[in-house]
Structures are given as structure tokens and as C-alpha cells.
Amino acid sequence: MPGSAADSATPPSGADPDAEAEGGSTEDSDMELLRNLLARTLGLGSEPPERVLDELSLTGIARFMQSERCRRVVCMVGAGISTAAGIPDFRSPETGLYANLGRYDLPYPEAIFDISYFKQHPEPFFALAKELLPGQLKPTVCHYFMRLLKEKGLLLRCYTQNIDTLERVAGLQPEELVEAHGTFQTAHCLRSSCRHQYDLSWVKEKIFSSLVPKCDKCQSVVKPDIVFFGENLPSRFFSLLQSDFQKVDLLIIMGTSLQVQPFASLVSRVPASTPRLLINKEKTGQSDAFMSLMGFGCGMDFDSDKAYR
């Protein structure tokens, strides 16, 4: 890995962070998070968080993972874990996907994953999809690391932003995954009165024949079930995070810039004593200056004197 730090020292989701995918349960979770933050800020009825790592380092993380206290690990992963497989990430200045979309004559780079633009101009996305489709590439060491966690009985869940399905190829089962930004495994007709489902092999045949997939029943465009800007995240994302992030013993974040909400906010949902490990090219996920000033220090903390996990 390019770098790693204990919390102490792509396609992007287009989901609207305010989307009410799970209604009241999401609101309740958000209110509970706000209450905890306010209590921590004002020092109301709470003890200082317990420090469970004996050392704020990879060695300390390794010892913790071998202890009886670490039984449930959640992984949050992004495009950075797939770059070694040959898939570009999204935001690297020169090599990222957004920096190399000039040939598609887009109004702005993110338009290629914008649902409104896609409905009018699906051709650029399907041209790009040839490079993104699963089955052409092999998993990386990061994917097999998560499989190892599974085999050791430690993996509670993998939350992935990726649509390349390499987690599945590496051996993770659908119930062990939350594909927050969707998947190429299935596709649906866009016409609301039809919504006929197609599988990956059908979509791949059309795309590799340089065709825009059209529904066999109504001839409307068929879109893979990946989440575009302007669409909601899958309901599974909201329903599982309620329980997963309350009981996680260790959060491992790999290969993500933590720029896209609501996925990025998950780092703040773990219990206050839960260690968080970031494996990434650069530090990310810190609370901004204003939030830190207000006492909402639930983002990643690598360097301050208060760092403990």
C-alpha cells in the first residue's frame, strides 16, 4: 500500500445525501449521531473514549486484530484498491478517470455518470463501460486481504464504492457486501412501465459489440444497476449500516478519498472507542477546521494531541 495510518497519528455515487431511502430509521440514526456529537462537545454524561490500541501504529493494529477484542471488522473501500488491477481511480490529477474523458466531448467530467445526461446521451457511458466492465481484470492484494479477513471469521461487512465487482471475484459473497454505488451484475430497462431485468452477460454482449443496450421488450435504453449522480443509494446501504456500525470492533478504510457523501460519513458512525485504520495515498477524512472548532471531532484525527484511536 502507498501509505497507512491509524486514526491517531469509484463511479462516484450520485445519491442525494438527503434521500430518504429508509425513512424514519435513517432519521433516527442521524439524530442519534447528532445527540452523541453534542454530548461529546458539551461533555454531558460521557466518559472520555477508551483507548483500545496499545500503540498507534500498524503493529498496534495487528496486535489488536489478534486479540479477543477484535471480532467484527468492517472494510470501507474505494477505487484506489483496484488501480493495481488496471482500473483508473476517479480523481487523480493526471491519471484519474475524470482527467481522461476529453474524447467524449462532455459538458463536464461528472456528466458521464449523471442520470439526466445519460438519458439523453447514453453513448459516452457505454463507450467507457468497456474499460470498467467486470470480467476483464483480476482482484488485487486488497481484495484478497478482505477474503482473508472473511476466512479468519473477522469480516462483518465490506462497504464498497466500486462497481467493478472484484470483491465478488475475490470470493466475497453478496451477503458480505454492501455495494453502495451499485453493480454491473444486473441491469434494468429505464422505462418505468417496463423495468425488465437483464444480467451481466447480456449487457456485456451489447457493449462489446459497440451497441447501446436496448430493451428487447420496449426498445428503451437498458442501464446497469450502478448508482449515477441524481439517483438514490440502494436501500441495503441504509438498512445494514444501522446495525453494522454500532457493533464494529475495527474499521479499515482503503483506497478512497472520502469525498462522496453519504459514503464518506460512515467513518463517523462507529463507536467512539473503535479504532480506524486508513490505507491510502494521502490522509483524508479529517474534520474541517470549522467542525473541529465546534467540537465535532468525529472525523479522522492523525496528528493532534487528542488522537487516541
PAFI-356370 format. One record per residue (C-alpha): residue in three letters; x, y, z; residue number from 1. Coordinates in Angstrom, 1 decimal. Each point is the difference from the previous one (the first is absolute). Layout:
residues N
{r = ALA&c1 = X&c2 = Y&c3 = Z&k = NUM}
...
This chain:
residues 309
{r = MET&c1 = 0.0&c2 = 0.0&c3 = 0.0&k = 1}
{r = PRO&c1 = 1.2&c2 = 3.5&c3 = -0.7&k = 2}
{r = GLY&c1 = -0.5&c2 = 1.1&c3 = 3.6&k = 3}
{r = SER&c1 = -2.0&c2 = -0.8&c3 = 3.1&k = 4}
{r = ALA&c1 = -0.9&c2 = 1.7&c3 = 3.3&k = 5}
{r = ALA&c1 = -1.9&c2 = -1.0&c3 = 3.1&k = 6}
{r = ASP&c1 = -2.6&c2 = 2.6&c3 = 0.7&k = 7}
{r = SER&c1 = 2.2&c2 = 1.7&c3 = 2.4&k = 8}
{r = ALA&c1 = 3.3&c2 = 1.0&c3 = -1.2&k = 9}
{r = THR&c1 = -14.1&c2 = -4.9&c3 = -22.3&k = 10}
{r = PRO&c1 = -2.9&c2 = 0.7&c3 = -2.1&k = 11}
{r = PRO&c1 = -0.8&c2 = 2.5&c3 = 2.5&k = 12}
{r = SER&c1 = -3.3&c2 = -0.2&c3 = 1.5&k = 13}
{r = GLY&c1 = -2.5&c2 = 2.4&c3 = -1.2&k = 14}
{r = ALA&c1 = -2.3&c2 = -0.6&c3 = 2.8&k = 15}
{r = ASP&c1 = -1.5&c2 = 3.0&c3 = 1.6&k = 16}
{r = PRO&c1 = 1.2&c2 = -0.1&c3 = 3.7&k = 17}
{r = ASP&c1 = -3.4&c2 = 1.2&c3 = 1.0&k = 18}
{r = ALA&c1 = -1.8&c2 = -2.9&c3 = -1.7&k = 19}
{r = GLU&c1 = -2.3&c2 = -1.7&c3 = 2.4&k = 20}
{r = ALA&c1 = 0.7&c2 = -3.5&c3 = -1.2&k = 21}
{r = GLU&c1 = -0.9&c2 = -1.5&c3 = 3.4&k = 22}
{r = GLY&c1 = -2.3&c2 = 2.7&c3 = 1.3&k = 23}
{r = GLY&c1 = -0.2&c2 = 0.2&c3 = 3.8&k = 24}
{r = SER&c1 = 2.8&c2 = -2.4&c3 = 0.7&k = 25}
{r = THR&c1 = 2.5&c2 = 2.2&c3 = -1.8&k = 26}
{r = GLU&c1 = -1.3&c2 = 3.1&c3 = 1.8&k = 27}
{r = ASP&c1 = 0.2&c2 = -1.8&c3 = 3.4&k = 28}
{r = SER&c1 = 3.6&c2 = -1.0&c3 = -0.7&k = 29}
{r = ASP&c1 = 0.9&c2 = 3.5&c3 = -1.0&k = 30}
{r = MET&c1 = -1.6&c2 = 1.5&c3 = 3.1&k = 31}
{r = GLU&c1 = 1.9&c2 = -2.5&c3 = 2.2&k = 32}
{r = LEU&c1 = 3.2&c2 = 1.0&c3 = -1.7&k = 33}
{r = LEU&c1 = -0.7&c2 = 3.6&c3 = 0.6&k = 34}
{r = ARG&c1 = -0.9&c2 = -0.6&c3 = 3.7&k = 35}
{r = ASN&c1 = 3.3&c2 = -1.9&c3 = 0.5&k = 36}
{r = LEU&c1 = 1.9&c2 = 2.9&c3 = -1.6&k = 37}
{r = LEU&c1 = -1.6&c2 = 2.6&c3 = 2.1&k = 38}
{r = ALA&c1 = 0.5&c2 = -2.0&c3 = 3.2&k = 39}
{r = ARG&c1 = 3.7&c2 = -0.4&c3 = -0.9&k = 40}
{r = THR&c1 = 0.3&c2 = 3.7&c3 = -0.8&k = 41}
{r = LEU&c1 = -1.6&c2 = 1.1&c3 = 3.2&k = 42}
{r = GLY&c1 = 1.4&c2 = -2.7&c3 = 2.2&k = 43}
{r = LEU&c1 = -3.5&c2 = -1.1&c3 = 1.1&k = 44}
{r = GLY&c1 = -0.2&c2 = -3.4&c3 = 1.6&k = 45}
{r = SER&c1 = 2.8&c2 = -1.7&c3 = -1.8&k = 46}
{r = GLU&c1 = 3.4&c2 = -1.3&c3 = 1.0&k = 47}
{r = PRO&c1 = 3.1&c2 = 0.5&c3 = -2.2&k = 48}
{r = PRO&c1 = 0.1&c2 = -2.6&c3 = -2.7&k = 49}
{r = GLU&c1 = 1.9&c2 = -3.1&c3 = 0.8&k = 50}
{r = ARG&c1 = 3.3&c2 = -0.5&c3 = -1.7&k = 51}
{r = VAL&c1 = 0.1&c2 = -3.7&c3 = -1.1&k = 52}
{r = LEU&c1 = 3.3&c2 = 0.1&c3 = -2.1&k = 53}
{r = ASP&c1 = 3.2&c2 = -0.5&c3 = 2.0&k = 54}
{r = GLU&c1 = 1.9&c2 = 1.8&c3 = -2.8&k = 55}
{r = LEU&c1 = -1.3&c2 = 2.4&c3 = -2.7&k = 56}
{r = SER&c1 = 1.7&c2 = -1.8&c3 = -2.8&k = 57}
{r = LEU&c1 = -0.5&c2 = -2.9&c3 = -2.4&k = 58}
{r = THR&c1 = 1.7&c2 = -2.2&c3 = 2.6&k = 59}
{r = GLY&c1 = -2.6&c2 = 1.1&c3 = 2.5&k = 60}
{r = ILE&c1 = -2.8&c2 = -0.7&c3 = -2.4&k = 61}
{r = ALA&c1 = 1.4&c2 = -3.5&c3 = -0.7&k = 62}
{r = ARG&c1 = 0.2&c2 = -0.9&c3 = 3.7&k = 63}
{r = PHE&c1 = -3.5&c2 = 1.3&c3 = 0.4&k = 64}
{r = MET&c1 = -1.3&c2 = -2.2&c3 = -2.9&k = 65}
{r = GLN&c1 = 1.6&c2 = -3.0&c3 = 1.7&k = 66}
{r = SER&c1 = -1.7&c2 = 0.7&c3 = 3.3&k = 67}
{r = GLU&c1 = -3.4&c2 = -1.2&c3 = 1.3&k = 68}
{r = ARG&c1 = -1.3&c2 = 3.6&c3 = -0.2&k = 69}
{r = CYS&c1 = 0.1&c2 = 0.1&c3 = -3.8&k = 70}
{r = ARG&c1 = -2.7&c2 = -2.3&c3 = -1.4&k = 71}
{r = ARG&c1 = -1.9&c2 = 2.2&c3 = -2.5&k = 72}
{r = VAL&c1 = 1.8&c2 = 2.0&c3 = -2.7&k = 73}
{r = VAL&c1 = -1.7&c2 = 2.3&c3 = -2.5&k = 74}
{r = CYS&c1 = 1.9&c2 = 1.0&c3 = -3.1&k = 75}
{r = MET&c1 = -0.7&c2 = 3.2&c3 = -2.0&k = 76}
{r = VAL&c1 = 1.6&c2 = -0.1&c3 = -3.4&k = 77}
{r = GLY&c1 = 0.2&c2 = 2.2&c3 = -3.1&k = 78}
{r = ALA&c1 = 1.6&c2 = 0.2&c3 = -3.4&k = 79}
{r = GLY&c1 = 3.5&c2 = 0.0&c3 = 1.4&k = 80}
{r = ILE&c1 = -0.1&c2 = -3.7&c3 = 0.7&k = 81}
{r = SER&c1 = -0.6&c2 = -0.8&c3 = -3.6&k = 82}
{r = THR&c1 = 2.6&c2 = 2.2&c3 = -1.7&k = 83}
{r = ALA&c1 = 2.6&c2 = -2.8&c3 = 0.2&k = 84}
{r = ALA&c1 = -2.4&c2 = -2.1&c3 = -2.0&k = 85}
{r = GLY&c1 = 0.1&c2 = 2.6&c3 = -2.8&k = 86}
{r = ILE&c1 = -3.1&c2 = 2.0&c3 = 0.8&k = 87}
{r = PRO&c1 = 0.6&c2 = 3.7&c3 = 0.4&k = 88}
{r = ASP&c1 = -1.3&c2 = 1.8&c3 = 3.0&k = 89}
{r = PHE&c1 = -2.2&c2 = 3.0&c3 = -0.4&k = 90}
{r = ARG&c1 = 1.8&c2 = 3.1&c3 = 1.4&k = 91}
{r = SER&c1 = 3.8&c2 = -0.4&c3 = -0.5&k = 92}
{r = PRO&c1 = 1.1&c2 = 3.2&c3 = -1.9&k = 93}
{r = GLU&c1 = 1.6&c2 = -1.6&c3 = -3.0&k = 94}
{r = THR&c1 = -0.9&c2 = -3.7&c3 = 0.0&k = 95}
{r = GLY&c1 = -3.5&c2 = 0.1&c3 = 1.5&k = 96}
{r = LEU&c1 = -3.1&c2 = -0.8&c3 = -2.1&k = 97}
{r = TYR&c1 = -1.3&c2 = 3.5&c3 = 0.2&k = 98}
{r = ALA&c1 = 3.3&c2 = 1.4&c3 = -1.4&k = 99}
{r = ASN&c1 = -0.3&c2 = -2.2&c3 = -3.1&k = 100}
{r = LEU&c1 = -3.5&c2 = 0.5&c3 = -1.3&k = 101}
{r = GLY&c1 = 0.8&c2 = 2.6&c3 = -2.7&k = 102}
{r = ARG&c1 = -0.8&c2 = -2.4&c3 = -2.8&k = 103}
{r = TYR&c1 = -3.6&c2 = -0.2&c3 = 1.0&k = 104}
{r = ASP&c1 = -0.7&c2 = 3.8&c3 = -0.4&k = 105}
{r = LEU&c1 = -1.8&c2 = 0.2&c3 = 3.3&k = 106}
{r = PRO&c1 = -1.4&c2 = 3.3&c3 = 1.4&k = 107}
{r = TYR&c1 = 1.9&c2 = -0.9&c3 = 3.3&k = 108}
{r = PRO&c1 = 1.8&c2 = -3.2&c3 = 1.0&k = 109}
{r = GLU&c1 = -2.6&c2 = -1.2&c3 = 2.5&k = 110}
{r = ALA&c1 = -2.7&c2 = 0.1&c3 = -2.7&k = 111}
{r = ILE&c1 = 1.0&c2 = -3.4&c3 = -1.1&k = 112}
{r = PHE&c1 = -1.5&c2 = -1.3&c3 = 3.3&k = 113}
{r = ASP&c1 = -3.0&c2 = 2.5&c3 = 0.1&k = 114}
{r = ILE&c1 = -3.3&c2 = -1.7&c3 = -0.4&k = 115}
{r = SER&c1 = -1.6&c2 = 3.0&c3 = -1.8&k = 116}
{r = TYR&c1 = 2.9&c2 = 0.2&c3 = -2.5&k = 117}
{r = PHE&c1 = 0.0&c2 = -3.8&c3 = -0.5&k = 118}
{r = LYS&c1 = -3.7&c2 = -0.1&c3 = -0.9&k = 119}
{r = GLN&c1 = 0.7&c2 = 2.5&c3 = -2.8&k = 120}
{r = HIS&c1 = 3.5&c2 = -1.2&c3 = -1.0&k = 121}
{r = PRO&c1 = 0.7&c2 = -3.6&c3 = 1.1&k = 122}
{r = GLU&c1 = 2.8&c2 = -0.6&c3 = -2.6&k = 123}
{r = PRO&c1 = 2.9&c2 = 1.5&c3 = 2.0&k = 124}
{r = PHE&c1 = -0.7&c2 = -2.2&c3 = 3.1&k = 125}
{r = PHE&c1 = -0.3&c2 = -3.2&c3 = -2.0&k = 126}
{r = ALA&c1 = 3.3&c2 = 0.8&c3 = -1.8&k = 127}
{r = LEU&c1 = 1.6&c2 = 0.5&c3 = 3.3&k = 128}
{r = ALA&c1 = -1.7&c2 = -3.1&c3 = 1.4&k = 129}
{r = LYS&c1 = 2.3&c2 = -2.2&c3 = -2.2&k = 130}
{r = GLU&c1 = 2.8&c2 = 1.0&c3 = 2.4&k = 131}
{r = LEU&c1 = -2.0&c2 = -0.4&c3 = 3.2&k = 132}
{r = LEU&c1 = -1.9&c2 = -3.3&c3 = -0.7&k = 133}
{r = PRO&c1 = 0.9&c2 = -2.8&c3 = 2.4&k = 134}
{r = GLY&c1 = 1.5&c2 = -3.2&c3 = -1.3&k = 135}
{r = GLN&c1 = 2.9&c2 = 1.6&c3 = -1.8&k = 136}
{r = LEU&c1 = 2.2&c2 = 0.5&c3 = 3.1&k = 137}
{r = LYS&c1 = 1.2&c2 = -1.9&c3 = 3.0&k = 138}
{r = PRO&c1 = -0.3&c2 = 1.0&c3 = 3.7&k = 139}
{r = THR&c1 = 2.8&c2 = 1.7&c3 = 1.8&k = 140}
{r = VAL&c1 = 1.7&c2 = -0.8&c3 = 3.4&k = 141}
{r = CYS&c1 = -2.5&c2 = 2.3&c3 = 1.7&k = 142}
{r = HIS&c1 = -2.9&c2 = -2.1&c3 = -1.3&k = 143}
{r = TYR&c1 = 1.7&c2 = -3.2&c3 = 1.2&k = 144}
{r = PHE&c1 = 0.8&c2 = 1.6&c3 = 3.3&k = 145}
{r = MET&c1 = -3.8&c2 = 0.4&c3 = 0.6&k = 146}
{r = ARG&c1 = -0.5&c2 = -3.6&c3 = -1.0&k = 147}
{r = LEU&c1 = 2.6&c2 = -1.0&c3 = 2.6&k = 148}
{r = LEU&c1 = -1.9&c2 = 2.0&c3 = 2.6&k = 149}
{r = LYS&c1 = -3.1&c2 = -2.0&c3 = -1.0&k = 150}
{r = GLU&c1 = 1.8&c2 = -3.3&c3 = 0.2&k = 151}
{r = LYS&c1 = 1.3&c2 = 1.0&c3 = 3.5&k = 152}
{r = GLY&c1 = -3.6&c2 = 0.7&c3 = 1.1&k = 153}
{r = LEU&c1 = 0.7&c2 = 3.7&c3 = 0.5&k = 154}
{r = LEU&c1 = -1.8&c2 = 1.7&c3 = -2.9&k = 155}
{r = LEU&c1 = -3.3&c2 = 1.4&c3 = 1.0&k = 156}
{r = ARG&c1 = -0.6&c2 = 1.8&c3 = -3.3&k = 157}
{r = CYS&c1 = 1.7&c2 = 1.7&c3 = -2.8&k = 158}
{r = TYR&c1 = -1.4&c2 = 3.4&c3 = -1.1&k = 159}
{r = THR&c1 = 1.3&c2 = 0.7&c3 = -3.5&k = 160}
{r = GLN&c1 = -0.3&c2 = 3.0&c3 = -2.3&k = 161}
{r = ASN&c1 = 1.2&c2 = -2.0&c3 = -2.9&k = 162}
{r = ILE&c1 = -2.1&c2 = -1.4&c3 = -2.8&k = 163}
{r = ASP&c1 = 2.7&c2 = -2.3&c3 = -1.4&k = 164}
{r = THR&c1 = -1.3&c2 = -3.0&c3 = 2.0&k = 165}
{r = LEU&c1 = 3.6&c2 = -1.1&c3 = 0.8&k = 166}
{r = GLU&c1 = -1.1&c2 = -0.6&c3 = 3.6&k = 167}
{r = ARG&c1 = -2.3&c2 = -2.8&c3 = -1.3&k = 168}
{r = VAL&c1 = 2.7&c2 = -1.3&c3 = -2.2&k = 169}
{r = ALA&c1 = 2.4&c2 = -0.3&c3 = 3.0&k = 170}
{r = GLY&c1 = -2.6&c2 = -2.1&c3 = 1.8&k = 171}
{r = LEU&c1 = -2.2&c2 = 2.3&c3 = 2.1&k = 172}
{r = GLN&c1 = -3.7&c2 = -1.0&c3 = -0.1&k = 173}
{r = PRO&c1 = -2.8&c2 = 2.4&c3 = -0.7&k = 174}
{r = GLU&c1 = -1.1&c2 = -0.1&c3 = 3.7&k = 175}
{r = GLU&c1 = 3.5&c2 = 1.1&c3 = 1.0&k = 176}
{r = LEU&c1 = -0.2&c2 = 3.0&c3 = -2.3&k = 177}
{r = VAL&c1 = -1.7&c2 = 3.4&c3 = -0.1&k = 178}
{r = GLU&c1 = 0.6&c2 = 1.3&c3 = -3.5&k = 179}
{r = ALA&c1 = -0.8&c2 = 3.5&c3 = 0.9&k = 180}
{r = HIS&c1 = 0.3&c2 = 1.3&c3 = -3.5&k = 181}
{r = GLY&c1 = -1.7&c2 = -2.9&c3 = -1.7&k = 182}
{r = THR&c1 = 1.2&c2 = -2.8&c3 = -2.2&k = 183}
{r = PHE&c1 = 0.4&c2 = -1.2&c3 = -3.6&k = 184}
{r = GLN&c1 = -1.4&c2 = -3.4&c3 = 1.0&k = 185}
{r = THR&c1 = -3.5&c2 = 1.0&c3 = -1.0&k = 186}
{r = ALA&c1 = -1.6&c2 = 2.6&c3 = -2.3&k = 187}
{r = HIS&c1 = -3.5&c2 = 1.3&c3 = -0.5&k = 188}
{r = CYS&c1 = -2.0&c2 = 1.7&c3 = -2.8&k = 189}
{r = LEU&c1 = -0.4&c2 = 3.7&c3 = 0.8&k = 190}
{r = ARG&c1 = -3.6&c2 = 0.2&c3 = -1.0&k = 191}
{r = SER&c1 = -2.0&c2 = 0.1&c3 = 3.2&k = 192}
{r = SER&c1 = -2.9&c2 = -2.0&c3 = -1.4&k = 193}
{r = CYS&c1 = 2.4&c2 = -2.8&c3 = -1.1&k = 194}
{r = ARG&c1 = 3.1&c2 = -0.3&c3 = 2.3&k = 195}
{r = HIS&c1 = 0.9&c2 = -3.4&c3 = -1.5&k = 196}
{r = GLN&c1 = 3.1&c2 = -1.4&c3 = 1.6&k = 197}
{r = TYR&c1 = 3.1&c2 = -1.2&c3 = -1.9&k = 198}
{r = ASP&c1 = 3.1&c2 = -1.8&c3 = 1.2&k = 199}
{r = LEU&c1 = 3.7&c2 = 0.9&c3 = -0.4&k = 200}
{r = SER&c1 = 0.7&c2 = -2.3&c3 = -2.9&k = 201}
{r = TRP&c1 = -2.8&c2 = 1.6&c3 = -2.1&k = 202}
{r = VAL&c1 = 1.3&c2 = 3.5&c3 = 0.7&k = 203}
{r = LYS&c1 = 3.6&c2 = -1.0&c3 = -0.8&k = 204}
{r = GLU&c1 = -1.0&c2 = -1.5&c3 = -3.3&k = 205}
{r = LYS&c1 = -1.7&c2 = 3.3&c3 = -1.1&k = 206}
{r = ILE&c1 = 2.8&c2 = 2.3&c3 = 1.3&k = 207}
{r = PHE&c1 = 2.8&c2 = -2.0&c3 = -1.6&k = 208}
{r = SER&c1 = -1.9&c2 = 0.1&c3 = -3.2&k = 209}
{r = SER&c1 = 0.1&c2 = 3.8&c3 = 0.3&k = 210}
{r = LEU&c1 = -3.7&c2 = 0.2&c3 = 0.4&k = 211}
{r = VAL&c1 = -2.1&c2 = 2.0&c3 = 2.5&k = 212}
{r = PRO&c1 = -2.0&c2 = -2.7&c3 = 1.8&k = 213}
{r = LYS&c1 = -3.6&c2 = 0.3&c3 = -0.9&k = 214}
{r = CYS&c1 = -2.9&c2 = -1.9&c3 = 1.7&k = 215}
{r = ASP&c1 = -1.2&c2 = -3.1&c3 = -1.9&k = 216}
{r = LYS&c1 = -3.6&c2 = 0.8&c3 = 1.0&k = 217}
{r = CYS&c1 = -0.3&c2 = 3.8&c3 = -0.5&k = 218}
{r = GLN&c1 = 3.3&c2 = 1.2&c3 = -1.6&k = 219}
{r = SER&c1 = 0.7&c2 = 2.4&c3 = 2.8&k = 220}
{r = VAL&c1 = 3.6&c2 = 0.4&c3 = 1.3&k = 221}
{r = VAL&c1 = 1.1&c2 = -2.7&c3 = 2.5&k = 222}
{r = LYS&c1 = 2.2&c2 = 1.4&c3 = 2.8&k = 223}
{r = PRO&c1 = 2.3&c2 = -2.1&c3 = 2.2&k = 224}
{r = ASP&c1 = -1.1&c2 = 0.2&c3 = 3.7&k = 225}
{r = ILE&c1 = 2.8&c2 = 2.4&c3 = 1.0&k = 226}
{r = VAL&c1 = -0.8&c2 = 3.2&c3 = 1.8&k = 227}
{r = PHE&c1 = 0.2&c2 = 3.1&c3 = -2.0&k = 228}
{r = PHE&c1 = 0.0&c2 = 3.6&c3 = 1.2&k = 229}
{r = GLY&c1 = -3.7&c2 = 0.8&c3 = 0.5&k = 230}
{r = GLU&c1 = -0.9&c2 = -3.5&c3 = 1.2&k = 231}
{r = ASN&c1 = -0.5&c2 = -1.4&c3 = 3.5&k = 232}
{r = LEU&c1 = 2.4&c2 = -2.5&c3 = 1.6&k = 233}
{r = PRO&c1 = -1.3&c2 = -3.5&c3 = 0.4&k = 234}
{r = SER&c1 = -2.3&c2 = -0.5&c3 = 3.0&k = 235}
{r = ARG&c1 = 2.4&c2 = -2.8&c3 = 1.2&k = 236}
{r = PHE&c1 = 2.6&c2 = 2.7&c3 = 0.7&k = 237}
{r = PHE&c1 = -2.3&c2 = 1.9&c3 = 2.5&k = 238}
{r = SER&c1 = -1.5&c2 = -3.1&c3 = 1.6&k = 239}
{r = LEU&c1 = 3.3&c2 = -1.8&c3 = 0.8&k = 240}
{r = LEU&c1 = 2.0&c2 = 3.0&c3 = 1.2&k = 241}
{r = GLN&c1 = -2.4&c2 = 0.4&c3 = 2.9&k = 242}
{r = SER&c1 = 1.2&c2 = -3.2&c3 = 1.6&k = 243}
{r = ASP&c1 = 3.4&c2 = -0.5&c3 = -1.5&k = 244}
{r = PHE&c1 = 1.5&c2 = 3.2&c3 = 1.1&k = 245}
{r = GLN&c1 = -1.3&c2 = -0.3&c3 = 3.6&k = 246}
{r = LYS&c1 = 1.8&c2 = -3.3&c3 = 0.7&k = 247}
{r = VAL&c1 = 3.2&c2 = 0.3&c3 = -2.1&k = 248}
{r = ASP&c1 = 3.3&c2 = -0.6&c3 = 1.8&k = 249}
{r = LEU&c1 = 2.3&c2 = 1.3&c3 = -2.7&k = 250}
{r = LEU&c1 = -0.6&c2 = 2.2&c3 = -3.0&k = 251}
{r = ILE&c1 = 2.5&c2 = -0.4&c3 = -2.9&k = 252}
{r = ILE&c1 = -0.2&c2 = 2.6&c3 = -2.8&k = 253}
{r = MET&c1 = 1.9&c2 = -0.7&c3 = -3.2&k = 254}
{r = GLY&c1 = 0.4&c2 = 1.9&c3 = -3.3&k = 255}
{r = THR&c1 = -2.6&c2 = 2.7&c3 = 0.4&k = 256}
{r = SER&c1 = 0.3&c2 = 3.8&c3 = 0.1&k = 257}
{r = LEU&c1 = -3.2&c2 = 0.2&c3 = 2.1&k = 258}
{r = GLN&c1 = -1.4&c2 = 2.7&c3 = -2.2&k = 259}
{r = VAL&c1 = -3.4&c2 = -1.3&c3 = -0.8&k = 260}
{r = GLN&c1 = -2.9&c2 = 0.1&c3 = 2.4&k = 261}
{r = PRO&c1 = -1.7&c2 = -1.8&c3 = 1.7&k = 262}
{r = PHE&c1 = 2.7&c2 = -2.7&c3 = -0.3&k = 263}
{r = ALA&c1 = 2.7&c2 = 2.2&c3 = 1.4&k = 264}
{r = SER&c1 = -2.0&c2 = 0.7&c3 = 3.2&k = 265}
{r = LEU&c1 = 0.2&c2 = -3.7&c3 = 1.0&k = 266}
{r = VAL&c1 = 3.4&c2 = 0.6&c3 = 1.7&k = 267}
{r = SER&c1 = -1.9&c2 = 2.1&c3 = 2.6&k = 268}
{r = ARG&c1 = -2.6&c2 = -2.7&c3 = 0.8&k = 269}
{r = VAL&c1 = 2.2&c2 = -2.5&c3 = 1.9&k = 270}
{r = PRO&c1 = 0.1&c2 = 0.0&c3 = 3.8&k = 271}
{r = ALA&c1 = 2.3&c2 = 2.6&c3 = 1.5&k = 272}
{r = SER&c1 = 2.5&c2 = -2.7&c3 = 1.2&k = 273}
{r = THR&c1 = 0.2&c2 = -1.9&c3 = -3.4&k = 274}
{r = PRO&c1 = 3.4&c2 = 0.3&c3 = -1.7&k = 275}
{r = ARG&c1 = 0.0&c2 = 1.2&c3 = -3.6&k = 276}
{r = LEU&c1 = 2.8&c2 = -0.9&c3 = -2.4&k = 277}
{r = LEU&c1 = 0.5&c2 = 2.0&c3 = -3.2&k = 278}
{r = ILE&c1 = 2.1&c2 = -1.6&c3 = -2.8&k = 279}
{r = ASN&c1 = 0.2&c2 = 2.6&c3 = -2.8&k = 280}
{r = LYS&c1 = 2.3&c2 = 2.2&c3 = -2.0&k = 281}
{r = GLU&c1 = -0.7&c2 = 3.0&c3 = 2.1&k = 282}
{r = LYS&c1 = -1.8&c2 = 0.9&c3 = 3.3&k = 283}
{r = THR&c1 = -3.6&c2 = 0.6&c3 = -0.4&k = 284}
{r = GLY&c1 = -3.3&c2 = 0.0&c3 = 1.9&k = 285}
{r = GLN&c1 = 1.1&c2 = 2.6&c3 = 2.6&k = 286}
{r = SER&c1 = -2.6&c2 = 2.4&c3 = 1.5&k = 287}
{r = ASP&c1 = 0.3&c2 = 3.4&c3 = -1.6&k = 288}
{r = ALA&c1 = 1.2&c2 = 2.9&c3 = 2.1&k = 289}
{r = PHE&c1 = -3.5&c2 = 1.4&c3 = 0.7&k = 290}
{r = MET&c1 = -1.3&c2 = -3.3&c3 = 1.2&k = 291}
{r = SER&c1 = 3.0&c2 = -0.6&c3 = 2.2&k = 292}
{r = LEU&c1 = -0.4&c2 = 3.5&c3 = 1.5&k = 293}
{r = MET&c1 = -3.6&c2 = -0.9&c3 = 0.8&k = 294}
{r = GLY&c1 = 1.2&c2 = -3.2&c3 = 1.7&k = 295}
{r = PHE&c1 = -1.3&c2 = -2.4&c3 = -2.6&k = 296}
{r = GLY&c1 = 3.2&c2 = -2.0&c3 = -0.1&k = 297}
{r = CYS&c1 = -1.4&c2 = -3.2&c3 = -1.4&k = 298}
{r = GLY&c1 = 2.0&c2 = 0.1&c3 = -3.2&k = 299}
{r = MET&c1 = 3.4&c2 = -1.6&c3 = -0.3&k = 300}
{r = ASP&c1 = 2.7&c2 = 1.3&c3 = 2.4&k = 301}
{r = PHE&c1 = 3.5&c2 = -0.8&c3 = -1.0&k = 302}
{r = ASP&c1 = 2.2&c2 = 2.6&c3 = 1.6&k = 303}
{r = SER&c1 = -1.6&c2 = 1.8&c3 = 2.9&k = 304}
{r = ASP&c1 = 0.9&c2 = -0.5&c3 = 3.7&k = 305}
{r = LYS&c1 = -3.5&c2 = -1.3&c3 = 0.5&k = 306}
{r = ALA&c1 = 0.4&c2 = -2.9&c3 = -2.4&k = 307}
{r = TYR&c1 = -0.6&c2 = -3.3&c3 = 1.7&k = 308}
{r = ARG&c1 = -1.3&c2 = -2.6&c3 = -2.6&k = 309}
